[in-house]
Amino acid sequence: MLIKLTILPDNRQLYVEKGSNLLNVLQSNGYNINSPCGGMGICGKCGIRIGTLSSERGFIFEEDNGEKSHLACRVSIEDDTIIELPPSINNVPLKETIKSNFLTQLSPGLKKFFFSLPLASSHDQRSYSQRIQDSFGEKLSFSLEVLRKIPLIVRDNDFKATITVDERDGVIDLEGGDKRGEFYGIGIDIGTTTVVIYCFNLITGKEIAAKSITNPQTIYGADVISRIHYVNRNGNSGLKELQEKILTGLNSLLDKICCNINISRKNIYKATIAGNPTMIHLLLAIDPSYIGRSPYISVLRDIISLKSKELGLNIHPEGTVYILPGVSAYVGGDITGGILATGIDKSKTLKLLIDIGTNGEIVLGYKNKILACSTAAGPAFEGTNIEKGMRAQEGAIYKIEPNKGDIILKTFGDGTPSGICGSGLIDFVASLRKLNLISENGRLIKDSSIPGGLRISTIREREVSFNLYDDIYVSQKDIREVQLAKGAIRAGIEILLKEFGVTTKDIKEVYLAGAFGSFLRKESVKAIGLIPPVKLSKIKSVGNSAGAGVKLCLLNQSELKHIQKIAERVDYLELSYRADFNDEFIKQMKFS
């Protein structure tokens, strides 16, 4: 039996099977409903206002403005229903602090060559392929598709044409006329939360476009484990669904980039991709199940190269896609890309790289030795598991500073606050520590003698919270989530130092990386003890270091060989097997 579902404000009508899950229906019809827990009913983020229901079904909660919402993951559609979706919110562009001028030598492994062939005659009966090779000055191989195009394109363009030559695969494209100027490549960073595409002119080596979106897979869960569980529950169909979701997102984003800068997707001949191991497994539709259970084994490690038509990425069908190599089940090509971009593997001094996110990957090393680990920091820094938390989007409080016994805050877009994101949470804790309103153990301390202390009150009868703005607050439970995330990352750092046989004093530079790391203030990071007590001058925000790594590998083919060697050199520590991790974790939960 079919039931009518009306979706506002689009006024779109869908006819669905009676008993269908509302969240599943919305997701399968292209609505990116925020569901960090993957529809498990525990995050409380998929609230939907329902206008007509014959009975109050599903988990219902009252919003701060008094209106009622239902968790979409807990609503079964039993009769004709009208729902209202929350307004969409724009993402905040990533900060790029590893500049393009770092990417110097241009050698992408591809070239375009324009030729004008002499006319055939009774005295010159060379084949077209031989004439092209003679003009090029080297022996070439041709794909079957190119060979089929030669007679028509060459003759229709007065024997003038352009070939695209891949140093590995030979001639992969033939175009009529002089098309040397239409020569592009893309670098892709697939993060658990954010996906970025960078587009480059392969003649000049200049970045001509960059665009990011929220990873479309976030509707299945905010972290990698939620997505692995989705595959476990739904088998091969779930795996294919997640692959289709990310490929559709990538191709849609690519279409927008090409439209904005007026280029053809068919003139994009190379792509490099970085991501954590789970994201890469899902992109390639390789079962990631064993990443999620002990002993945590990945299928992949080395560089993978394949044709774009094999993957379904809408660039030139003969274009090559390179997947950057990883190290382990939780340290992937995004981290080897970061090592490449920051030059840790060539450094004479000890460097610490921290990619802060749901999984806090940490690298400690220099040219003779590199260690890496991954900590289960949890999704608090992405705004998940925080009652009024959100990602780095318009309206998110991202900066808080103490001011005359109180705080001042700043939002993305400079508009009315809608919630608080990870960088705002760290600033919040650092500011309240400075005002003596949070103890070392994370407890809120009410002090009526200063304005900030008057913001502390009790909600839900027992729980203490700090009011930020209107109905936006940070609860005692939220502070505990920050402690858990902070404790995991700092414990990972301390164990790497111990294993390396060095101390904090030996660290010459600390790199804060990742989308979240882009917005962190080093003063706050140090104040709450997220990193060891180094001088502020040693702390550098490097933005999306994974993105910088894919750019290097896009523009210089030798960097692909280099990054493979990096992956082979890095020694990985699995913290869950360390007897000293739990003790260190508990110790590092303190804000000190």
N, C-alpha and C positions, 0 to 999 in steps of 0.2 A: 504494500500500500504506500502510495506517495503522499508526502506531506509538504505543504508550501512553507518555505522559509523566506521571509522578507528582511533584507539587510539595509539598514539605514546608516549613513545619510545617502548612500548610492541609490536607494530605492530599487535594489536588484532583487529579483525573485528567483529562488532555486527550488526545485522539486526533489526531495530526498526521501530515502526509505524510512519508514516509521521505525523509531528506535535508534536512529543514527546518532553518534556522538557529535555534539556541536563543534568541538574543537577540531576533530578530524574533518568534518564537512568544510569548515572555513579554510583550513590549511590546504585541502585538496582542491579548493577553488581559487587559490592564489592569494588568500589573505594571510599576511604575516603577523599572526597573533603572538604576542609576547608570551612564551611558555618556557621559561628557563629550566623547569624540572622535567620537561618532556611529557607533560600531560599526566604526571603522577599525582597531582592534587595537593602538592605540598608547598609550592612557592607563592601561591596567591596572586600571581601576576596576570592571569588570563581573564580578568574581570570583564564581563559583558552585561550591558543593561538589556533586560528582556521586557518587552512591552506587554505581550499577551502570552500567558501560560494558564492552562486550565487548573494547574496545581503548582505549588511551590516545590519544584524539584531541584535537585543538585545543591551544592554547597552555596549558601547565601551569606553575604556579608554586607555590612552597612558602611558606605564610604564616609569620608570626613564631612561631606556636605549634606549628609543625611539620606542620600539616595541609595537604593539597594542595587547590588550587582551580583551576578552569578558567575561561578567559575565555569568557563566554557568546557573544560575537560571533564566536568562532572554533570553536564546537562545532557539528557537523552531527549531527542526531539520526538514527542509522541503525538502532537497535534499542530495545527497551523500556528506559526510563531513569528513574532516581529522582534528583531534585535537591533541594537544601536552599537556600532563599533566606536572605540575611542579614536580621536583624531590622530593622523599620522604625524611623526616628528622627524625632522631632518637630522641626519648624522652630522657630526662635526668633522671637518677635514683633518687628516693626520698631520702632525708637525713633521717636517723633514729637516733634520739637523746634520745628516751626513750629506753634504752638498754634491751636486752632479760634477763639480770640478774635480772631485776625488776620482771620478771615472775617467781616466786619461787616454790610454791607448785604445784605438778603435780597430778591432779585428774580429768581426762577428762570425767568420766562417762562411760567409756568403758574399757574392758580388753580382752586380748587374752589368751587362756588356751590350752595347749597341753596335750593330753591324750593318753594313750595306754591301750586299753580295753582288759580284759581277754576273751579268746575264749568262744563262746557259747558251751554248752554241755547239755546232758540230765539232768544234776544236776543243771544247771544254765540257765534258760530260760527267764531271764529278757529281756525286750525290749531294743533296741539300745538307745532309748531316756532315759530310766531309767539308763542304764549303764553309759551314759555320765553324767547324773546328779549325780550319786553316785561318779564318779571320780572327778567331780567339787566340790562336797561337799555342794551343795545348790540345791533347787528346781528351775528348769528353765522352761521358756516357749520357744517354737520353732516356727519360721515362717513356713508357708507351703512350701516355697521354700527350706528351710533347711531340713525339713522332707523328701522331695522328693530326696534330694541328699545323705542322710545318707547311704542307703544300698550299693550303688555303691562305694562311696568314702571310707567308712570304710573298706570294703572288699578288694578294690584294693590297699590299703595302709597298709596292714598287721595290721589292726585294730588300726592304729596310725593316728591321725588327730588333727586339731586345730580348736577351735570354737572362734568366736568373740561374746562377750556378751555385750549388751547395758543394763545398769542398769534399764532403763525404759521399753525396748521392748523385753528383753530376748535375745536368740541366733539369731543373724542376718546373720551369715555366718559360713560355714563349709568348711575347706580346708584339703586336704590330706597331711600328714606329719607334720613336725614341721615348722610352718609359723609365730611363735611369733615375729620374727624380722621385719616382713612386716606389719607395723602398723602406719598409718599416718592420719593427719588431716590438714585442711586448714582454714585460716582466710582470709576473702575477704573484702576489703574496696572499695565500689562503689562510687566514687566521680563524680560530674557533669563533670569534665574534665579528671580525671585520675582514672584508675582502678588498684588495686594492689591485688595480691594473695601471701600470705605467706604460706609456707608448713612446717609442723613440724613433727618430729619423736615423736610419742606419748608414746614411751618407755622411751626415755631420756629427752623429753621436749625441745630438741634443734631445733632451726630453721635451716632447711637444704636447703631452697631455697626461693627466693622472686623475683617476676618479675612484672613489670607494663606496661600498655599500655594506650594510649589515649582512653577515653571512646568512643566506636564506635558510640554512639548516638549523638556525637558532630556534626555530619553532618546534624542533624536536628535542630541545634541551640546550642549556647554556654551556655545558661542559662536554668533553669528549666521552666521558663514561655514560652520560645520558644517551648519546647517539649510538654508542656501542650496544647499550641495552635495547635500543629501538631495533637494531639489526637482529639481536638475539631473539627478541619477541616476534619479529615479523619475517625472519629468514631472508631468502634471496630477494623477495619482493620488496622488503624494507631496505635492503642494500641498494637495489636499483632505484628505489624512490629517492634515497638520499643523494645518489650520484646524479640523478636527473635534476634534483633541486639545485645543486651547486653548478652544474653545467648550464642550466637555464639562466641562473643568475649571472654567470660569467659572460655568456653570449649576449644577454640583454645589456649588461654594462659595456661590453665591447661595442655593441651597436650604437650606444649613446656617445661613446668616445669618437667613433668614426663619423657620426653625424655632426658632432660639434666641430671637428677639425677638417671635415670634408675630405676624408680618404676612404678608399675601398678596403674592406676586410681581406679581399683577395690579394692585396699588395702587402699584407703582413706575412712574412715568411719564416719567422722564428719566434718561439715563446719559451721563456724559462719560468719555472714554477717552484715556489718554496711553500712549505707548510709543515705543521707537526705531523707525526706519523699517522695518526688517526685521520686527519683531513686528507692526506694523500691516499690512504687506503680507500676511503669513501669516494674520492674523485675517480679512482681507477676501478671502482667496484670490486675491490679485494676485501674479503671478509676480515674485519678488524677484531674479531671476538677474542683472540688470544692476547691482544694488547691489554684487555680488561681483566685478565685473571692471571694469577701467579703460575708460571715464572715470568710473565709479561714479555712475550716474544712477538716481534714484528716480522712480517713477511719480507719487508724491504730494507735495504741499506744503501746500495750503490746507486749511481746516477742511472736513470731510466730515460731512454730516448725513443720516441714513437712519432708516427705521422699524425698530424692534427685530425685527419679523417678517421683514424682509428679511435681517437678519444672522443670526438664529437665537438671539438673546439672550433668555432667558426672563423678560422683564418684561412690562408691558402691551403687547399686540401693536401698538398705535398709538403707544406711547411713542417719543420721539425719542432716537437715539443720536448724540452728537457726538464726532467724532474730532479731537483737538487737532492743530493744524498743525505741520509740521516746517520745517526750513531746507534740509537737504541729504540725501544718501543715508546719512549717519552722524550727523546731528544732528536729532533728531525732536521730537515733541510732549512727550516727557518733559523735554527741555531747555528748550523754550519755556515749559513749565509751571513749571520751576524759576526761569526769569528773571522770570516773572509773580509767583511767590510771594515771591521775595526782593526784588522791586522794583528790580532793577538798571536797568531801562529808564527809571526815574524818578529815579535817584540823581544827586545833584550831584557825588559823589566816585567815584573809580575802585574797582570791585569785581571780585573774581575768584571765579568759581564753578567748582568741580571736582566732577564726578560720577564717582566712582571705581568702576570695574567692569572687565569684560572689554574694553569700549571706554571709554577715559577721555575723556569729553567735557569740554571746557574753554571757559568763556566769560569774556571780559574786556571790561568796558565801563562806561558811565554813560549819562546821558540823551541825550547827543549822538552817541554812537558805540558800537556793540557788535560785537565780533569773536568768532568761535567756531571751534573745530577739534575733531577727534576723533583720538585716538591709539590705535594697536593695542597696548594694554597687555598683552594676552594674559590667559589665565584664571588666572594664579597667585593673584591676590587673591581669587578665588572658591574657592581650594583645589584647583583642577585643575592638573595638571602638577607637583604637589608630592607626593612619595611618600606621606607620611602626612597629606596635605591633605584637608580636607573643607569643606563649606559651614557657615554659621553655624547649627549644630544642637546639640541636647543632646549633651554630651560633648566638644564642640569647645573646644580651648584658645583663648580669645579675648583674654587679657590676660597679659602677662609683665612682671615688674619685677625689676631687680637688687636683691640683698639680701645684704650682708656677703660679697661676693666670689662669690656664687652667684645663682640666680634663684628667684623664686617665681611660680607660675602659677595661673590661675583658669579654670574651665570653665563653659560654659553649663549650668545645672542643678546646678552644684556637685558633680557626680558624678565618676566615674573618667574620665580623659581617653581619648578615642577617636581623636583626631587634632588637627590644628591648622588654624584658619581664617585668613582674610586679615589681620584685625586683630592676631591673635596673631603672625603672621609679621613684621609691621612692628614690633610690640613686641619681638619676639625680636632682630631686627637692631639696634634702638636700644639694647636692654639689653646685648648683647654688644659693641657699639661703646663703650659706657660702661665696660665691664669690660676693654676692650682685648683682646677675644677674637676680634674680626673686624677685619680691616684695612680701610682706605679703599677698597681694590680688591675687597673682598668675600671675602678668604681667611681661613679659620678659623685661629686662632693658638693652639696648645696651650701652656698655662701651668700647670704643676703646682703653682705656689705658692698658687693660690686654688682653692676648691672647684669653681667653674664650669669651670675649665680641665681638671679631671679628667673632665668629661663628654665631652670630645672624644676620639674614637677612630676607628679605621679599619674600614670595613665593605667587604664584597665585595673584600677584599684590598688595594684601592688607594684607594677613595674615603673621604675624611674626613667625619665627621658629628658632630653635637652631640646627645647623648641628652637628651630632655626628661623622659620618664617611661616606665619599663618598656620596651616595644618601640616607643615613639614617638620619632622623631628628626627632625632637619633636616639634610639632606645638603649637601655643597658644591654639588651640582647644583641643589638647591632654592634656595640663596642666589643662584645665578646667575639663576634664574627671577625672583626678586624684583628683582634688579638690572635685568633687561630691562624689567620692568613699570614700575619706578620711573623708569628712564631715559627711557622713552617719554613718560610723563606730564610729567616735568619739562622735557623738551625741547620739548614742545608749549607749555608755559607760557612758556618763554623766547622762543620764536619769536613768540608772540602779543604779548609785551611789546615785542619788536623791531619788529614790524609796526605796533604802535600808536604807537611813538615815545616810550615811557615806560620807567621803571626800577622796580625793586622798591619803592623809597621812595615812589613815587606811589600804591601800592596801600593803600587805607584799610581794606579788610576782605577776608578770604578765607573763602569758604563751602565746607565739605566736605559733599557731598550724596550721596544714594544709600543703598541698604540697607547696603552695606559701609562707607560713610562714617559711618553712624550709630554704629558701634562703635569708630571710630578715636580714639586719644588724640592730641591736638594736639602734645603734647611729643614723642611718637615720630615723628609725621609730619615735624616740623621737624628732629629729630635725624638722620634718615637722608637728609635733603635732598630729600624728595618734593615739597616746596613751597619757594618762595624764602624767604630768611631774614628773615621779618617778625616783629614782636613777637607773643608768644603771645596777648596781649589782642586782636589783630586777627583771630585764627582762631576761627571759629564752626562748630560742627557743626549743620547744619540738617535732618538726617534726610532723610526722603523728600520732597524738594522737588517732585518730579513729582507725588506724591500731593497735596501742598498746592495745586498748580496745578489739578488736576482738581476739587478741592473748590471752589475759587474759581469755576471755570467752571460747576459744577453749581448753585451757590447764587445766582449773579448773571449774568444773560444778557449784560449789558454787558461782562463780562470775556471772553466769547467774541470779541466785536469787538476788544477790547483785545489779546488774544493773537494774533489774526490780524495786527494791525499790527506786533506784535513780530516775528513770523516774517518779515514783509516787510522789516523794518529790519536784521536781523542779517546781517552779511557773513561768509561762510564761507571758511576757508583750508583747502585740501587739502594736507596735509603731505607726502604721497607725491610731490608735484610740486615740493617745495622743495629746491633744491640744497644748502641749509645744514642740512637736517634730520639727515642721517646723522652729520655731524660733531658737531652739538649732542647727538644721542642718545648717542654714544660718550662724550662729555665728561660727560654727566649720569648715567652708570651708576655713578659713584663714590658711595660713602656719605659725603657731606660736606655 
